[in-house]
Amino acid sequence: MDGVLAKLVLDCTKDESPDKHWVMFDGPVDALWIENMNTVLDDNKKLCLNSGQIITLTPRMTMMFEVADLSVASPATVSRCGMVYMEPASLGLRPYFTSWLNTLPPKVAENPGIKAKLEALGDSLMGDACYFLRHELHEPVATVDNNLLQSLFRILDAYLHDYIETEVKKVLPEKVDELLMMLPELFVFAMIWSIGTTTTLAGREKFNLWVRERLPAIGVTIPEEGLVYDHTYDIKSKTWKSWLETVREYVVDIKMSYNEIVVPTLDSIRMKYLTALLLTAGKHVLTPGPTGTGKSVNTSEMLTYELPPEYQTLIMTFSA
């Protein structure tokens, strides 16, 4: 550990640029490492290593500590490190939402209506949706509100990916205006497949009713047939469609063997769409679920045949 820390700090001390250098530590607060880093945390700002090497921090360097809790930290440790611990519940959702809004693509951020519309949608839906989830629905695997928001923002980022300008692609103002008109639908879709997906089937039926009660207020109309989970928003036609309408009618190839036949289902169509949407926007995707539900088969089919031609697939198999 000494070598890694020394290399990291030395690199910062050698950099003579006026930029600020932050050395971030995470993990639990431990009295031993507080004692070992005694000299670097006081006014001397000297890092003393076990090897005897002493590294003096520059005025531009700052040590940052990101900790899980302060259960074993003394008041002296807290004051010396300048630690401020905030319960996630006391922070609320707004800080994370505000920081995400600051990451919007430049051409999107230039349109004041988009940021205002996103703020209105977020303030009216996100907090109430998380509250409803915590108090009315059951989650087989517990989640944290900020993680659900991260999923929501990643889906929105995937839709905003087309609005990032490159050397060969320009984003016209007319296209951004179209995005403004679609924001309520895209936001609702992202909310359904983030905050609304960690519950059970019975919970989804309750969340479906909760969402439908709030749709008229934001000007969104999802077909009444089935649940809101049964429909997707099609950007090209700007309408809500059944997931089954987004794929061609399946016809079994008589030349295929039995084990090669994969019949599309509602779940497989949705999973492949969301996975491809996130992957093509540069987002990492983890697909959990019970054994034998078609995760590997459907993912492999999507990666091999359904991604744009510029994507290549490398499949690795792991076993116990």
N, C-alpha and C positions, 0 to 999 in steps of 0.2 A: 504494500500500500504506500510505503514511503516513496518508492520510485515513481509511482503514478502521480502522487500529490506533488512531489518535487518537480516533475516534468511539467505538470499543468501550471504551477505557480511560476516556474522559471520562464516558461513561454510568455506569460503575462508581463513579467518584469522586464523582459528583453524588448517587448513591443514598445517603441517610443512614440507611437501615434497618440493623438489627444483623446482617443476613444476610451470610454469607461470599460473596465474589465470586471466582470462578476464571476466569482468562483462559488458555485452552488453545491451545497452538501444536503443530502436528504437522508432519511432514516430516523431511528429513535434517538432522543436525547440521552446521552450517556455521560455520567460524571467523569469517567476515565478520559474520554476524548476532550472534554471541556478542560480537564487539568493539563493534558498534553498540549493543548493549543492555547495555553494560558498567555504566552507572550505575544501571540499573533492577534489576540482579541483585545489587548490593552493598547495604550497609546504608542508602545514601541513598534507595533505592527511587524514583528519579526517571527518568522516561522522557523522553529528549531527542530530539526529532524534527528532521529535516533543515530544516524551516521555522524552526527556532529556538525553537519552543514547548517548554516544559518542563512536564510533568505529574507531580505528586507523587502516588504511590500511597497510598491510605489503609491503616491497619493491618489492615483487613478484606480487603484484596486480596492475591491470590497468583497468581504466574505459574506455569503448569504447562507442561512440555514432554513431548510424547509422540512419541518418535522411533523410527525403524525399527532403527537400530543405532548403535553408538558407534565405528565404524571410524576416523573422522577426528577424534574428540574427544580433546583432551588431558586429563590428570588434573586440571588446573586447571579446565577447563570442566565436567568431571563433578562436581567438588566444589562449584563455585560454583552450578551449576544444581540440585544435589542429585539428579542423575539416578541411577536404579537400573535397570539393564537385566537382564531375566530371559529366558532362552531359553524358548520355549513348552513344550519338552519337560520342562524342570525344574519348571515350574509344575504340570504335570499337568492333569487334567480337573476335579478337585474344586472349585477356586475358582469356576470358571464355573458349575458345577452348584449350588453353595451360593448364589451370587448369584441364580440363576434361581429357586430355591426361595423366596427372599425376595420374589419378585414374584407369588406365587400370589394369586388373588382372595381378599379378606378372609374370605368365608364358607367357602371351601375351606381356608384356612390355619387357621381356628378349629378344624377337626377334626384332632386330633393324629395320628390314625391315617393320614391321607392323606400328611402329610409324612414320617412314618416309613416308609410303604410305598414312596413314591417314592425315598427314600434307599436303601432295601434293593434296589429294582429297579435303580437307577442304579449302585450299587456292585457289584452282581453281574453286570451286563450291559455297561455302557457301555465300561469300560476294556478288557475282553476282546474286545468287538466291534471296537473301533478297532485293537487289537493284531493281531487276525486279519486285518483288512483290510490293514494295512500289510505283514504278513509272508507272507500266503498268497494274496492277491488282486491282480489287476492293475487299475489305473485308467487309462482312456484320457486323462482330464484329471485331473491331480494335485489333491488337496484337502488341507485342514488339519483336524486333529481338532476344533478349536474351531468351525470353520464347520459341520462335520457335526453337532456337538452343537447348534448354533444352529438348524439345520433340524429336528432332533428336538424341541427345545423349542418351536419355532413350531407344529409339528403338535399337540403337547400343548396349547399355548395356545389353538389353534383349538377343541379339544374343551372346554377350560375356559371359553371365552368365554360359554357359556350360563349360567355360574355367577356372573357379575358382576351384582350387584344394581343396578337403576335405580329411578327414581321410580315407574315403572309395573310393575316386575317384582321380585318378592321370591323369594329362594331359600330353600326350606324345608329343614330339617335332614334330612328323609327323602330328598330328592333328592341331598344331599351323601353320605349313606350309600350310595346306589346307585352314586355315582361311585367310592367306595372299593372296591366289589366289582368294578368294571370296570377299575380301574387297570392290573393286569397285562396285560390284553388291549390296552388303549390304548397302553401303553408299548411293547409288542412291535410293534404296528402302526407306531408312530412310528419305532421303531428300524429296522424293515425298509425304510421309505421315506425314510430319511435316511442312516444309516451303510451300509445295504445296497444302495443304488441307484447308486453311482458306479462300480461295477465292470462287467465285461463279462458276457455271457450265461453263459459258463463259470464266471465268478466268482460269479454269482447261484446257480448250482447248488451250489457249495461252501458259500456262505453259508446256503443253504436247509438243508443238512445240519447246519451248525453251530448254527443257530437251533433246529432240531427236537431236537437233543440236549439243549438246555437248557430246553425248554418244561416237561417234567414237574416240574422243581425249583421252578418258580414257579406251577404249577397252571394252565397254559394248554394248551388242546388245539385245534390247527388241523387241519382235514381232511387226510387223507393224500394225496388226489388232487392231483397236480401239485406245484408249488412253493408256498412260503409267499406268494410274490408274486401268486399266482392267487386269493387270498382276501382279503376285507375283513371287519372287525368291525362288525356292525350294532348300533348302540346301542339301537334300539327293541326288537328281539327278543333282544338280548344273546347273539347267536350269530355264528359265522363263516360267511360265505356266499361263494360264487363271485362274482367280479365280474359275470359274465354274468347272474346271478340278480337283480342290482340294477336292471336296466333292462327295459323291456317288450320283448316279442318284436318285432323290426323287420319291418314290412310296407311294401313299396315303394308309394308313392302313384303311381298310373298317370297322374296329372295333372302330375307333376313331370318336368322335362326331365332328360336324362342327367347334365348337369353339376351338377344340384342334389341328386342322390342321394348321401347320406353314410351308409354302412353302419357301425354301431358295431362296433368291434373291442375286444379286451381292452385294448390300449394306449390307445385313445382314451377308453374308459370310465374307466380309472384316472387318466389325465391330467386329464380334466374334473372328476372327483370331488375330487382333491387341490387343483386350482386353485380350485374353488368353495369348498372347505372353508377354505382360507387367505384368500381374498378376503373372504368374509363375516365373517371374524374380524379384518379390518383389516390383514392381512399382505400385503406386496408379493410378486409372483410374476414370475419370469423363466422363460420356456419356451424353452430352446435345443434344437437338434437339426438333423439334415441337412435339406436342401431337399427338398420334395415328400413329407413324411411326415404332412401333415395338421394341422400345428400351428395355422396361421391359421384354417383351416376349422373345426376342432373348437373352438378358443377362441372364435371368433365365434359359433358356434352356442350354446355354453355361456353366453356373456355375454348373448346376445339372448333366449334362450328358457328357460334353466334356473336363472337366479338369482331370488331372491325379488322380489316386485313393487316393493319400495322401492328397488331398485337401477336406475340408468339407465346406459346404455352410450354412450360416445363413442369411435368408432373413427378412428384417425389412421393414414395410410399413409405410410411413408418409403421412399425409393428412393436408390440410389447417386448 
